[in-house]
């Protein structure tokens, strides 16, 4: 059956489902009154708000099979800093989040209705009972492969045999909607209506998280059961926009995409066209830089001159599903390849800002502190230190290669749904590998860093330049103002770098520049004198004396060529800290493979600033 015909049938099913239950739609509540809430403080210079953009609860069937029973309600309470029972352990994060999006899989929302509701017709059926009674990893793994992995990879039947139809899907989506509304506290804690579209053709990851700006959302989310092709997802999103909904998508963990995230042809085998690049650029402002399943910036194998490329690359990904590392699966390649498309077709389809999330399947948003990863992220697979030391999470990687996940920081005028969504859509974002490091960058001319206050420096920067995620339009070499602030409970910062990418004579190139370093360690040749700040391997304590809490500087591109397309993004590095497995070893006496590092250099990535040659 052709992709167009499949998509047409899916749309007819959606329309039929909606027409049958017109009076049962999710209410289309205007969000204008929320923006006008008088008690919400607004800052025109913007504040950084930290949040979770990728999270699964027991509403996701794969999470349910693995033992997760908590739903969005408990997840939002966890995000607010409350203690919640996860995998049999009462647990909490050290600091509340500013915002959170629960992104349960759309593919299995109907099945979740049956699994989680005793009043449903199939609740006591054989297979749902098996799901609920699975108590060990191997048993759960068999169910997961049959009813999740095989389906996502292209199985004949998109639903489990106990699926109760579209009304079950609608009921689950409505329930998630209601809980998301319940926990929204404008100015204090923001929730965002969202879900995950989980396409995995040939077991390559082509997943997207879908975000809505307000309460105007569809009755039923579009899933990869209707189509595994992102072009069909974008067509559905455009229909939503035509109806007044505001929506965008975030692709995630391209490191597992097998070339699908930065392709040379469409999923159906056609050429990348002008329409394709324009549509993709409109629909996808951000890409997920890092999550539990690895860092997707670069991998040391292909970026040998980047001394910090060997970071949470999760090499055991390559043990499963033929997901071998290729340069085209990493974000820095995608950013540069996108400029080549822009040169050829007029639009950059990969003109992404950066986001970070966990992809936790425990319903525990942003449980990202290395010394607080006590319950893992995937139910029965990694719930104890012993599990984390010895288990493979079949179909993905060795658990020891996983990490607690990442955060998204958004520069926004207020902590409201609209302001957070707008900040993401406008790409004024940054991702961190877990710490609450803050970073900013502006490109322009004549920045003044001698002003007494941070506020004055930022006001001057907005007046003289453009922030992260935007386009520098000057004719001279851009001056880039960079600023970073340490996590209040973490170590000091080591340095700020700028990564530049460009296209030269058709060749994709990139280079790392050291811009500011703590303790005046930046040398004239651009190198940085090494800093000795070891972690105490007996206690996990990090160095508290070396490095700087704040770094600020202005850098001018010494290699600027006004005829070349280019981008610039910031990478801020902190001093070393203990990796999560070190704390497992200290607390529980378990032993991890020798190849697993005991320390790491956490970091933050600021969204790129782009340069396009004038015609």
C-alpha positions in Angstrom: 0.0 0.0 0.0 1.4 3.4 -0.9 2.4 5.9 1.8 -0.1 8.4 0.5 -3.0 5.9 0.5 -2.0 4.7 4.0 -2.0 8.2 5.3 -5.3 9.0 3.7 -7.0 6.0 5.3 -5.5 7.0 8.7 -6.9 10.5 8.3 -10.3 9.1 7.4 -10.2 7.0 10.6 -9.4 10.1 12.6 -12.2 12.2 11.0 -14.7 9.3 11.6 -13.7 9.0 15.2 -14.1 12.7 15.8 -17.5 12.9 14.1 -18.9 10.1 16.2 -18.0 11.9 19.5 -18.3 15.6 18.8 -19.5 16.4 22.3 -16.7 14.5 23.9 -13.8 16.5 22.6 -11.0 17.9 24.7 -12.2 21.5 25.3 -10.5 24.2 23.3 -9.7 26.6 26.1 -8.2 30.0 25.1 -4.8 30.5 26.6 -4.9 34.3 26.4 -6.2 34.7 29.9 -3.2 32.7 31.2 -0.7 35.1 29.7 -2.6 38.0 31.4 -2.4 36.4 34.9 -1.4 39.4 37.0 0.8 37.5 39.5 3.2 36.1 36.9 6.5 38.0 36.9 7.9 38.8 33.5 11.5 39.7 32.7 12.2 41.2 29.3 15.8 40.2 29.6 14.6 36.6 30.2 15.5 34.0 32.9 16.7 30.5 32.4 14.1 27.8 33.2 15.1 24.2 33.5 12.9 21.4 32.5 12.2 17.9 31.2 11.3 17.5 27.5 11.2 13.7 27.3 9.6 11.4 29.8 7.5 8.2 29.9 5.2 7.0 32.6 3.1 3.8 33.0 0.9 5.2 30.3 3.6 4.1 27.9 3.2 0.4 27.4 6.9 -0.4 27.3 7.3 1.4 30.6 4.3 -0.5 32.1 5.7 -3.9 31.0 9.0 -3.0 32.7 7.2 -2.4 36.0 6.3 1.3 36.0 2.9 1.9 37.4 2.9 5.6 38.2 1.3 7.9 35.8 1.5 11.6 34.8 0.1 12.8 38.1 3.0 11.2 40.1 5.5 12.3 37.5 4.5 16.0 37.8 4.6 15.7 41.6 8.1 14.3 41.3 9.1 17.2 39.0 7.8 19.6 41.7 10.2 18.0 44.2 7.8 15.7 46.0 8.9 12.2 47.1 7.3 9.5 45.0 7.6 5.7 45.1 9.5 4.5 42.0 10.3 0.8 41.5 9.5 0.1 45.1 11.8 2.9 46.4 10.6 6.3 47.7 12.7 8.8 45.8 13.0 12.5 45.0 15.1 14.9 43.0 17.3 17.4 44.9 15.7 20.5 43.4 12.3 21.1 41.7 12.0 21.7 38.0 10.6 24.8 36.5 8.7 23.0 33.8 7.9 19.5 32.6 6.4 17.7 29.6 5.2 14.1 29.8 5.7 12.5 26.4 4.0 9.1 26.6 4.1 7.0 23.4 1.0 7.7 21.2 1.2 4.2 19.7 0.0 2.4 22.8 -2.4 4.8 24.5 -5.3 2.5 23.7 -3.6 -0.4 25.3 -2.7 1.7 28.3 -6.3 2.3 28.9 -6.9 -1.4 29.3 -3.9 -2.1 31.4 -4.5 0.8 33.8 -8.3 0.8 34.2 -10.0 -2.1 36.1 -13.3 -1.1 34.6 -12.1 -1.7 31.1 -13.4 -4.8 29.2 -10.1 -6.4 28.7 -8.5 -5.6 32.1 -8.5 -9.2 33.3 -7.5 -10.7 30.0 -4.6 -13.1 29.7 -2.1 -10.7 28.1 -2.8 -7.6 30.3 -2.6 -9.9 33.3 0.8 -11.2 32.1 1.9 -7.5 31.8 0.9 -6.7 35.3 2.4 -9.8 36.8 5.8 -9.7 35.2 8.3 -9.5 38.1 11.6 -10.2 36.5 13.6 -8.6 33.7 13.7 -11.6 31.3 10.0 -12.2 31.5 9.3 -8.5 30.9 11.9 -8.4 28.1 10.0 -11.1 26.1 6.7 -9.2 26.4 8.5 -6.0 25.5 10.0 -7.5 22.3 6.8 -9.0 21.1 4.4 -6.2 21.8 6.6 -3.1 21.5 9.8 -3.5 19.6 8.5 -5.7 16.9 5.5 -3.4 16.4 7.6 -0.3 16.2 10.0 -2.0 13.7 7.1 -2.7 11.3 5.1 -5.6 12.6 1.9 -6.4 10.7 -0.5 -5.6 13.5 0.0 -2.1 15.0 -2.0 -2.9 18.1 -2.0 -5.6 20.7 -5.0 -8.0 20.5 -6.6 -6.5 23.6 -6.8 -3.0 22.0 -10.3 -1.6 22.6 -10.3 0.9 19.8 -10.1 4.6 19.2 -12.3 5.6 22.2 -9.7 3.9 24.5 -6.9 6.0 22.8 -9.0 9.2 23.2 -9.7 8.4 26.9 -6.1 8.0 27.7 -5.0 11.2 25.9 -7.8 13.1 27.7 -6.7 11.8 31.0 -3.1 12.9 30.4 -4.5 16.3 29.3 -6.5 16.7 32.5 -3.6 15.8 34.7 -1.3 18.2 32.8 -3.9 21.0 33.4 -4.2 20.1 37.0 -0.5 20.7 37.7 0.0 23.9 35.7 0.9 26.8 38.1 1.7 29.8 35.9 4.7 31.6 37.3 5.8 28.7 39.4 5.6 25.4 37.5 4.7 24.9 33.9 3.3 21.8 32.3 3.2 21.3 28.5 0.8 19.1 26.6 3.0 16.7 24.6 3.5 13.1 23.5 6.0 11.0 21.6 5.6 9.7 18.0 7.8 6.6 18.0 8.6 5.6 14.4 11.4 3.0 14.1 11.7 1.8 10.5 14.2 -1.1 10.3 14.9 -0.5 14.0 16.4 2.9 13.3 15.3 5.6 15.7 13.1 8.3 13.9 11.2 9.3 17.1 9.8 12.8 17.7 8.4 14.5 20.8 5.4 16.7 19.9 4.7 19.9 21.8 1.5 22.0 21.9 1.6 25.7 22.9 -1.7 25.8 24.8 -4.8 23.8 25.6 -5.9 23.7 22.0 -4.9 20.1 21.2 -6.3 17.3 19.0 -8.7 14.7 20.2 -6.3 11.9 19.3 -2.5 12.2 18.8 -1.1 11.0 15.5 1.1 7.9 15.9 3.5 5.8 13.9 0.7 3.2 13.7 -0.9 5.5 11.2 2.4 6.2 9.4 6.1 5.7 10.1 7.1 8.5 7.7 7.9 11.9 9.2 6.6 13.6 6.1 3.1 12.2 7.1 3.6 13.4 10.7 4.4 16.9 9.3 1.4 16.8 7.1 -0.8 16.0 10.1 0.9 18.8 12.1 0.2 21.2 9.3 -3.5 20.3 9.5 -3.4 21.0 13.2 -1.9 24.4 12.5 -4.5 25.1 9.8 -7.1 24.5 12.5 -5.5 27.0 14.9 -3.3 24.7 17.0 0.3 25.6 17.6 2.7 22.6 17.5 6.3 21.6 16.9 8.4 18.5 17.0 11.8 17.5 18.5 13.7 14.6 17.0 15.6 12.6 19.7 18.7 10.5 20.1 19.9 10.6 16.5 22.8 8.5 17.7 20.5 5.5 17.2 18.8 6.8 14.0 20.8 4.7 11.5 20.9 7.7 9.2 17.2 8.5 9.4 17.5 11.9 11.3 19.9 13.5 8.8 19.0 11.7 5.6 20.2 11.8 2.0 16.8 10.7 0.7 13.2 10.5 2.1 12.0 7.5 3.9 10.1 6.4 0.8 13.3 6.6 -1.2 12.7 9.9 -3.0 15.0 12.8 -3.3 15.3 15.6 -0.7 13.3 18.4 -2.3 12.7 22.1 -1.7 9.3 21.3 -0.2 10.9 18.7 2.1 13.5 21.1 3.5 11.1 23.9 3.9 8.5 21.7 5.7 11.0 20.2 8.1 12.6 23.5 9.0 9.1 24.8 9.9 8.1 21.8 12.0 11.3 21.0 13.9 13.1 23.9 15.7 15.1 21.8 18.2 16.9 18.5 18.4 17.7 16.5 21.4 21.4 16.7 22.1 21.6 14.1 24.9 19.5 11.6 26.9 19.8 8.4 28.9 20.8 6.5 25.7 23.8 8.7 25.0 25.2 12.0 23.9 24.5 12.8 20.2 26.8 15.8 19.7 29.9 13.9 18.4 31.7 10.7 18.9 35.4 10.4 19.3 35.9 8.0 16.4 35.0 10.7 13.9 36.1 13.8 15.7 39.6 13.0 16.7 40.8 16.6 17.1 38.0 17.4 19.6 39.6 16.5 22.9 36.2 16.4 24.7 34.4 14.3 22.1 34.7 11.1 24.2 31.7 11.8 26.4 28.8 9.4 27.2 29.0 7.9 23.7 27.5 4.6 24.9 29.5 2.4 22.5 27.4 -0.7 23.3 24.6 0.7 21.2 26.4 -1.0 18.4 25.7 -4.4 19.9 22.0 -4.2 19.0 20.0 -3.9 15.8 23.0 -3.0 13.6 23.0 0.6 15.0 26.7 1.1 14.2 28.2 4.5 14.7 28.3 6.6 11.6 29.3 10.3 11.4 25.9 11.1 9.8 24.1 10.1 13.1 25.5 13.0 15.2 24.3 16.5 15.7 27.4 18.4 14.6 27.4 16.6 11.3 23.7 17.3 10.8 24.1 21.0 11.5 26.8 21.2 8.9 25.0 19.0 6.3 22.0 21.3 6.7 23.9 24.2 5.4 24.9 22.3 2.3 21.2 21.6 1.7 20.6 25.4 2.2 23.2 26.1 -0.5 21.5 23.7 -2.9 17.8 24.1 -2.1 17.5 27.5 -0.3 16.5 26.2 3.2 18.4 24.5 6.0 16.3 21.5 7.2 18.6 20.9 10.1 18.8 24.4 11.5 18.3 23.2 15.0 18.5 24.6 18.5 19.3 22.3 21.3 17.2 20.4 23.9 18.1 17.7 26.4 15.9 15.1 28.2 16.0 11.8 30.0 13.7 9.4 28.1 13.2 7.9 31.5 10.6 5.1 31.5 10.2 5.3 35.3 8.0 8.4 35.4 10.8 10.3 37.2 11.4 13.5 35.3 15.0 15.0 35.3 16.4 12.5 37.8 19.7 13.5 36.4 22.1 14.0 39.3 24.9 11.4 39.0 25.0 10.8 42.8 21.2 10.5 43.0 20.5 8.0 40.2 19.3 5.4 42.7 16.4 3.8 40.8 17.8 3.8 37.2 15.6 4.8 34.3 14.0 1.6 32.8 12.1 -0.3 35.4 13.2 -3.9 36.0 16.3 -3.5 33.7 18.2 -1.2 36.0 16.4 -0.7 39.3 19.3 -1.8 41.6 23.0 -1.3 41.6 23.5 -5.0 40.8 21.3 -4.7 37.8 23.1 -1.6 36.5 26.5 -3.3 36.9 25.6 -6.5 35.0 22.5 -6.1 32.7 22.1 -5.4 29.1 19.0 -3.5 28.2 18.4 -5.8 25.2 17.5 -3.9 22.0 19.4 -0.8 23.3 22.8 -1.0 25.0 24.6 -2.2 28.2 23.1 -0.4 31.2 26.6 0.7 32.4 26.9 2.8 29.2 23.7 4.7 30.0 23.6 8.0 31.9 21.0 9.7 34.0 20.0 12.0 31.1 20.0 15.7 30.3 18.1 18.9 30.9 16.7 21.6 28.7 17.3 25.2 29.7 15.0 27.8 28.1 15.5 31.6 28.2 12.0 32.9 28.6 10.3 36.1 29.8 8.2 34.1 32.4 7.6 30.7 33.6 4.3 30.2 31.7 3.4 27.6 29.1 3.3 30.1 26.2 6.7 31.8 27.2 8.5 28.4 27.6 7.0 27.1 24.3 7.9 30.3 22.5 11.5 30.2 23.9 11.8 26.6 22.5 10.3 27.5 19.2 12.6 30.5 18.8 15.6 28.3 19.8 16.8 30.4 22.6 17.6 27.3 24.5 20.5 25.2 25.8 21.0 21.6 26.8 23.1 20.4 29.7 24.3 16.9 30.5 22.5 17.1 33.9 23.9 20.0 35.9 22.1 23.4 36.1 24.8 25.2 34.3 23.5 28.4 32.5 24.9 29.5 29.2 24.2 32.5 26.9 25.6 33.7 23.6 25.0 36.7 21.4 26.5 37.5 18.0 26.9 41.2 16.9 29.4 44.0 17.1 30.6 46.3 19.9 29.6 44.3 23.0 30.6 45.9 26.4 31.5 43.5 29.1 32.9 46.2 31.4 29.5 47.1 32.8 29.0 46.5 36.5 25.9 44.3 36.4 24.9 41.2 34.5 21.6 42.8 33.6 23.3 45.7 31.9 25.6 43.4 29.9 22.6 41.3 28.7 20.5 44.4 27.8 23.4 45.8 25.8 23.8 42.4 24.1 20.2 42.2 23.0 20.6 45.8 21.6 23.7 45.1 19.7 23.3 41.5 18.6 21.2 38.4 18.3 20.8 35.6 20.8 21.3 31.8 20.5 19.2 30.3 17.8 19.0 33.3 15.6 20.8 34.6 12.5 23.8 37.0 12.5 23.5 39.3 9.5 26.6 41.5 9.8 29.2 41.8 7.0 32.2 41.8 9.4 33.5 38.8 11.3 31.0 38.2 14.1 31.9 39.1 17.7 30.3 36.5 20.0 29.6 37.3 23.6 29.7 34.2 25.7 28.6 33.8 29.3 28.3 30.8 31.6 27.4 30.3 35.3 28.1 27.2 37.3 25.5 24.9 38.9 25.0 26.3 42.4 25.6 22.9 43.9 28.2 21.7 41.4 31.9 22.4 40.8 33.3 25.5 39.2 33.7 25.9 35.4 36.8 24.9 33.4 36.2 26.8 30.1 33.9 28.0 27.4 34.4 26.8 23.8 32.9 27.8 20.5 32.3 25.2 17.9 32.2 26.6 14.4 30.9 24.6 11.4 31.1 25.7 7.7 31.0 24.5 4.1 34.1 25.1 2.1 34.2 24.1 -1.6 31.4 21.7 -0.9 33.2 20.0 2.0 31.7 19.9 5.5 34.1 21.3 8.1 34.1 22.2 11.8 36.5 23.4 14.4 36.7 23.9 18.2 37.9 27.2 19.6 38.8 27.8 23.3 37.3 31.2 24.1 37.5 31.7 27.9 39.2 29.6 30.5 39.2 29.8 34.3 42.3 31.2 36.0 43.7 32.9 33.0 44.8 29.6 31.5 44.0 30.4 27.9 47.2 30.7 25.9 47.9 32.9 22.8 47.9 29.9 20.5 44.3 29.1 21.7 45.3 26.1 23.9 44.4 25.9 27.5 46.8 24.9 30.3 45.5 21.7 31.9 43.9 22.0 35.3 44.4 19.3 38.0 41.2 19.0 39.9 40.7 15.3 40.6 37.7 13.6 42.1 38.1 11.7 45.4 37.4 8.1 44.3 36.8 7.0 47.8 34.1 9.5 48.6 33.0 10.9 45.2 33.8 14.5 46.3 34.8 17.0 43.6 37.3 19.8 43.8 35.7 23.0 45.2 38.7 25.3 44.9 39.8 25.4 41.3 38.0 26.8 38.3 35.7 29.8 38.2 32.0 30.1 39.1 31.3 32.4 36.2 33.0 33.0 32.8 32.4 35.9 30.4 34.2 37.0 27.3 33.9 38.2 23.7 35.4 36.2 20.8 35.9 37.3 17.2 36.1 34.6 14.5 39.7 34.8 13.3 38.9 32.7 10.2 35.7 34.4 9.0 34.9 34.2 5.3 31.8 36.3 4.4 31.2 34.0 1.4 30.8 30.8 3.6 27.7 29.6 5.4 28.6 29.0 9.1 27.2 28.3 12.5 28.6 28.9 16.0 27.5 27.2 19.2 28.8 27.4 22.8 30.0 24.5 24.8 30.7 25.1 28.5 32.7 22.6 30.5 32.8 22.2 34.3 35.5 20.5 36.4 35.3 16.7 36.8 32.8 15.0 39.0 32.0 11.4 39.9 30.0 9.4 37.4 26.9 7.5 38.7 28.6 4.1 38.7 31.3 5.4 41.1 28.5 6.2 43.6 27.0 2.7 43.0 30.4 1.2 43.7 30.9 3.3 46.9 27.4 2.6 48.3 26.9 -1.0 47.3 30.3 -2.5 46.5 29.4 -3.6 43.0 32.0 -3.7 40.2 31.5 -2.3 36.8 33.6 -3.2 33.7 37.0 -1.6 33.6 36.2 0.3 30.4 33.4 2.3 32.2 34.9 5.7 33.5 34.4 6.6 37.1 34.5 10.4 36.5 33.2 12.7 33.8 33.3 16.3 32.6 29.7 17.5 32.5 28.8 20.3 30.1 26.2 22.6 28.5 25.6 23.3 24.9 24.1 26.6 23.7 21.9 26.6 20.5 23.8 27.7 17.4 23.9 31.2 15.9 23.8 31.0 12.1 25.5 33.1 9.4 24.2 33.1 5.8 26.2 35.0 3.1 24.4 38.0 1.7 23.4 37.6 -2.0 
